[in-house]
Amino acid sequence: MALRGVWQLHKLIVSYCDWGGSSRGIRAFMESQLPVFKEKNPQLEVVTELIRGQHPHLKGFYKNKNQRVICVKNMDPEDIFLHASRLRNALGRKVVKLRTRHVTKHPSVQGTWTTAMKC
């Protein structure tokens, strides 16, 4: 996703094994869909990395120095393309867990309003 017109993902590393069975889907992805993905995203540096004896994964590096790693073990090429697209569309921000459903800077003294309130 672009933040103020600038794509946030600047590097995508595709790691795979040329021998292992869990990398079968990513090898098919690299033959069929990765060239199209590179062509449609010229702003993105796509690097393939051969790591023998390891499960395949996608690693995305963002402009704000964060990185995300997604394991694509035993996935189809379509699923791997979906994960690569999600990495490209993400902003790279850390996921923040919310403590409550209602987020406000000034909480109510009387409590939050609900539809089940009875007089």
Secondary structure as a PSIPRED ss2 file (coil, helix, strand):
# PSIPRED VFORMAT (PSIPRED V4.0)

   1 M C   1.000  0.000  0.000
   2 A E   0.000  0.000  1.000
   3 L E   0.000  0.000  1.000
   4 R C   1.000  0.000  0.000
   5 G C   1.000  0.000  0.000
   6 V E   0.000  0.000  1.000
   7 W E   0.000  0.000  1.000
   8 Q C   1.000  0.000  0.000
   9 L E   0.000  0.000  1.000
  10 H E   0.000  0.000  1.000
  11 K E   0.000  0.000  1.000
  12 L E   0.000  0.000  1.000
  13 I E   0.000  0.000  1.000
  14 V E   0.000  0.000  1.000
  15 S E   0.000  0.000  1.000
  16 Y E   0.000  0.000  1.000
  17 C C   1.000  0.000  0.000
  18 D C   1.000  0.000  0.000
  19 W C   1.000  0.000  0.000
  20 G C   1.000  0.000  0.000
  21 G H   0.000  1.000  0.000
  22 S H   0.000  1.000  0.000
  23 S H   0.000  1.000  0.000
  24 R H   0.000  1.000  0.000
  25 G H   0.000  1.000  0.000
  26 I H   0.000  1.000  0.000
  27 R H   0.000  1.000  0.000
  28 A H   0.000  1.000  0.000
  29 F H   0.000  1.000  0.000
  30 M H   0.000  1.000  0.000
  31 E H   0.000  1.000  0.000
  32 S H   0.000  1.000  0.000
  33 Q C   1.000  0.000  0.000
  34 L H   0.000  1.000  0.000
  35 P H   0.000  1.000  0.000
  36 V H   0.000  1.000  0.000
  37 F H   0.000  1.000  0.000
  38 K H   0.000  1.000  0.000
  39 E H   0.000  1.000  0.000
  40 K H   0.000  1.000  0.000
  41 N C   1.000  0.000  0.000
  42 P C   1.000  0.000  0.000
  43 Q C   1.000  0.000  0.000
  44 L C   1.000  0.000  0.000
  45 E E   0.000  0.000  1.000
  46 V E   0.000  0.000  1.000
  47 V E   0.000  0.000  1.000
  48 T E   0.000  0.000  1.000
  49 E E   0.000  0.000  1.000
  50 L E   0.000  0.000  1.000
  51 I C   1.000  0.000  0.000
  52 R C   1.000  0.000  0.000
  53 G C   1.000  0.000  0.000
  54 Q C   1.000  0.000  0.000
  55 H C   1.000  0.000  0.000
  56 P C   1.000  0.000  0.000
  57 H E   0.000  0.000  1.000
  58 L E   0.000  0.000  1.000
  59 K E   0.000  0.000  1.000
  60 G E   0.000  0.000  1.000
  61 F E   0.000  0.000  1.000
  62 Y E   0.000  0.000  1.000
  63 K C   1.000  0.000  0.000
  64 N C   1.000  0.000  0.000
  65 K C   1.000  0.000  0.000
  66 N C   1.000  0.000  0.000
  67 Q E   0.000  0.000  1.000
  68 R E   0.000  0.000  1.000
  69 V E   0.000  0.000  1.000
  70 I E   0.000  0.000  1.000
  71 C E   0.000  0.000  1.000
  72 V C   1.000  0.000  0.000
  73 K C   1.000  0.000  0.000
  74 N C   1.000  0.000  0.000
  75 M C   1.000  0.000  0.000
  76 D C   1.000  0.000  0.000
  77 P H   0.000  1.000  0.000
  78 E H   0.000  1.000  0.000
  79 D H   0.000  1.000  0.000
  80 I H   0.000  1.000  0.000
  81 F H   0.000  1.000  0.000
  82 L H   0.000  1.000  0.000
  83 H H   0.000  1.000  0.000
  84 A H   0.000  1.000  0.000
  85 S H   0.000  1.000  0.000
  86 R H   0.000  1.000  0.000
  87 L H   0.000  1.000  0.000
  88 R H   0.000  1.000  0.000
  89 N H   0.000  1.000  0.000
  90 A C   1.000  0.000  0.000
  91 L C   1.000  0.000  0.000
  92 G C   1.000  0.000  0.000
  93 R C   1.000  0.000  0.000
  94 K C   1.000  0.000  0.000
  95 V C   1.000  0.000  0.000
  96 V C   1.000  0.000  0.000
  97 K C   1.000  0.000  0.000
  98 L C   1.000  0.000  0.000
  99 R C   1.000  0.000  0.000
 100 T C   1.000  0.000  0.000
 101 R C   1.000  0.000  0.000
 102 H C   1.000  0.000  0.000
 103 V C   1.000  0.000  0.000
 104 T C   1.000  0.000  0.000
 105 K C   1.000  0.000  0.000
 106 H C   1.000  0.000  0.000
 107 P C   1.000  0.000  0.000
 108 S C   1.000  0.000  0.000
 109 V C   1.000  0.000  0.000
 110 Q C   1.000  0.000  0.000
 111 G C   1.000  0.000  0.000
 112 T C   1.000  0.000  0.000
 113 W C   1.000  0.000  0.000
 114 T C   1.000  0.000  0.000
 115 T C   1.000  0.000  0.000
 116 A C   1.000  0.000  0.000
 117 M C   1.000  0.000  0.000
 118 K C   1.000  0.000  0.000
 119 C C   1.000  0.000  0.000
